Amino acid sequence: MTPEQVIRHLRRANAVARRAMDLGRHPFGAILVAPDGDTVLAEQGNVDTVNHAESTLARSAATNFTPDYLWQCTLVTTVEPCAMCAGTQYWSNIGRLVYGMTERRLLQLTGSHTENPTMDMPCRSVFAAGQKPVEVVGPVAAVEAEISALHQTFWHR
């Protein structure tokens, strides 16, 4: 993906996160991008504390696409996936990840909010424990302020 495609897709994922927030859910959004780096195959907002945007999207992708095809796809998400979501991406065979803001930055924004007990486990550590080299791009400074603004609005109301 070109830097322009990365930014465009992260902004679309943030629009998905905004829709989730408008529905009263936590403001996380993810999209699945085809191997061409342009086509969006699916998008998913956060559902609840167990069905995160990334893990829900990855499970759905695994039932709708072959593992070989998914290995060429990219999961684009607003915030670095937690350990559960990174594990689900790994097992669903999605070969690339792009995220806008780190999990650590999210923790700074949410503090000890009971609805988001953020884990300090970088997704790169989760992927490194596996046997497949998932490519990771992130954080992306060009969109971090846009993504963090949504979280500041939500977690501090």
C-alpha positions in Angstrom: 0.0 0.0 0.0 1.2 3.5 -0.8 1.3 6.1 2.1 -1.7 7.8 0.5 -3.7 4.5 0.5 -2.7 3.9 4.1 -4.0 7.3 5.2 -7.2 7.0 3.1 -8.0 3.6 4.6 -7.2 4.7 8.2 -9.6 7.6 7.7 -12.3 5.2 6.5 -11.7 3.0 9.5 -12.1 6.0 11.7 -15.4 6.8 10.0 -16.5 3.3 10.9 -15.4 3.9 14.5 -17.4 7.1 14.5 -20.5 5.1 13.4 -19.9 2.6 16.2 -19.7 5.5 18.6 -22.9 7.0 17.3 -24.6 3.6 18.0 -23.4 3.8 21.6 -20.5 1.4 21.1 -16.8 2.0 21.8 -15.1 4.0 18.9 -13.0 1.4 17.2 -13.2 0.6 13.4 -11.6 -1.8 11.1 -11.6 -2.5 7.4 -10.3 -5.4 5.3 -8.5 -4.3 2.1 -8.0 -6.5 -0.9 -4.5 -7.4 -2.3 -4.8 -4.5 -4.8 -4.4 -2.1 -1.8 -7.5 -0.2 -2.9 -10.7 -2.3 -2.7 -12.4 -2.5 0.7 -13.8 -6.0 1.1 -15.5 -5.5 4.5 -15.8 -3.0 7.4 -16.6 -3.5 11.0 -17.2 -1.3 14.0 -16.8 -2.4 17.6 -19.7 -4.5 18.9 -18.9 -5.0 22.6 -16.0 -5.8 25.0 -15.6 -9.4 23.5 -16.5 -8.7 19.9 -13.9 -6.1 19.0 -14.0 -4.6 15.5 -10.8 -6.4 14.4 -11.6 -9.9 15.8 -15.1 -9.8 14.4 -13.9 -8.7 11.0 -11.1 -11.3 11.0 -13.6 -14.2 11.9 -16.0 -13.1 9.2 -13.2 -12.8 6.7 -12.0 -16.3 7.5 -15.4 -17.7 6.7 -15.7 -15.8 3.4 -12.2 -16.0 1.9 -9.5 -18.6 1.5 -6.4 -18.5 3.7 -4.2 -17.9 0.7 -6.2 -14.9 -0.4 -6.4 -13.4 3.1 -2.6 -13.7 3.4 -2.4 -11.1 0.6 -5.0 -8.8 2.3 -4.5 -6.0 4.9 -6.5 -5.4 8.0 -6.6 -1.6 8.6 -7.7 -0.5 12.1 -7.8 2.7 14.0 -6.0 1.4 17.1 -3.3 -1.2 17.5 -5.1 -4.6 18.0 -5.2 -6.0 21.5 -3.8 -9.5 22.1 -7.1 -11.1 21.3 -7.5 -9.3 18.0 -3.9 -9.8 17.0 -4.3 -13.5 17.7 -7.6 -13.7 15.7 -5.9 -11.9 12.8 -3.0 -14.4 13.0 -5.3 -17.4 13.0 -7.5 -16.1 10.2 -4.4 -15.7 8.1 -4.6 -12.0 7.2 -1.0 -11.2 6.2 -0.8 -7.5 6.9 -1.9 -5.0 9.5 -2.0 -1.2 9.4 -3.0 0.7 12.5 -3.2 4.4 13.3 -2.6 4.7 17.1 -0.8 2.5 19.6 -2.5 0.6 22.4 -0.3 2.4 24.8 -1.6 5.8 23.6 -5.2 4.5 24.0 -4.3 3.6 27.6 -3.2 7.2 28.1 -6.6 8.4 26.8 -8.8 6.0 28.6 -6.9 5.8 31.9 -8.4 3.1 34.1 -11.8 3.3 32.5 -13.7 0.2 33.6 -15.1 -0.4 30.1 -11.7 -0.6 28.5 -9.1 -2.3 30.7 -6.4 -1.9 28.1 -3.6 -4.5 28.0 -0.1 -3.3 27.4 0.8 -6.0 24.9 2.1 -4.8 21.6 0.6 -6.6 18.6 4.1 -7.1 17.2 4.9 -9.2 20.3 1.8 -11.4 19.7 2.8 -11.9 16.0 6.4 -12.6 16.9 5.3 -15.5 19.1 3.8 -17.2 16.0 5.2 -19.0 13.0 4.0 -16.7 10.3 5.5 -13.3 9.5 2.6 -10.9 9.7 3.7 -7.5 8.3 2.8 -4.5 10.6 2.7 -0.8 9.7 1.9 1.6 12.5 1.4 3.8 14.3 0.7 6.3 11.5 1.5 9.8 12.8 -0.5 11.5 10.0 -3.8 10.3 11.4 -3.1 9.8 15.1 -4.6 13.1 16.1 -7.9 12.4 14.2 -8.2 9.0 15.8 -7.3 10.1 19.3 -9.8 13.0 19.1 -12.6 10.5 18.7 -11.4 8.6 21.8 -11.0 11.8 23.8 -14.6 12.6 23.0 -15.9 9.2 23.9 -13.9 8.2 27.0 -14.2 11.6 28.7 -17.9 12.3 28.5 
